[in-house]
């Protein structure tokens, strides 16, 4: 650690904090369940920040969702100071710390070194399958829809299934989803996604299939940037896993995607979520993908 860093400190700030270092990521600071740390140099200039989610999606852990040190201030120990601040905060709450690292991150090797230094364990790998929303993918989707998906949807609708966006669905149905009263996989917390823990939640691009007021399947989507949307969760309730109800939600999403602003869509699939992976492969077989790997680490 250099001499200048010895005089640095970290502090917490309110969610309304505005600074050049945070301008690009201001949209992420949307709810009070986040803790923000900033680090200053000896001239009192903010040179780095870290954002910590106080409520992680699953388990007794807190997620370090973002860490950043400004150009010209790296290799001075600021990143380690922020990392330790987040880790110490988690430990004070009696929790572990999780961190997600994308394979395409420009500072992957630096972050890996920081994780190894703290004996982090790899606990999960997430693949993001991404394709462009253009005339080619639109035609590919329309082809498979005309061949089979439309017939399946009509059959499901005739059986009494319905589908609405999270924006227009009845509160009672959404409440059952968030409280997980319908035996959705408990490893994937729909309530956390809706609160914005995985990015800006898009209720108009998220859909629930249901029958007689009981949620059967959900597709939940977030925004990664102005031009890209990411499907964070595709899940069917235990009693409806073999019903095909999830297809209605997927079709509603794709019809929305292909007719509105997003130019790219990704699908975030955990390595242990084989059902979602199979759904994506079966449903989007004809669409070309860019695969981005994301690794999740745990620091006890």
Protein Blocks (a to p, Z undefined) as FASTA:
>chain_A
ZZklmmgccddddfkbccfklmmmmmmmmbfkbccdddddfkopafbdcdddfbdfbdjd
dddfbdcddehiaonommmmmmmmmmmmmmmnopacdddddfklmklmmmmmmmmmnopa
cfbdcddddddddfklmmmmmmmmmmmmmmmmmmmmmnopacddfklmcfklmmmmmnop
nopafkbcfklmmnopnoccdfklcccddeehiafbdcddddfbfkbccdfbdcddfklm
mnommmmmmmmmmmmmmmmmbfbdcddddfklmmlmmmmmmmmmmpccddddddddddZZ
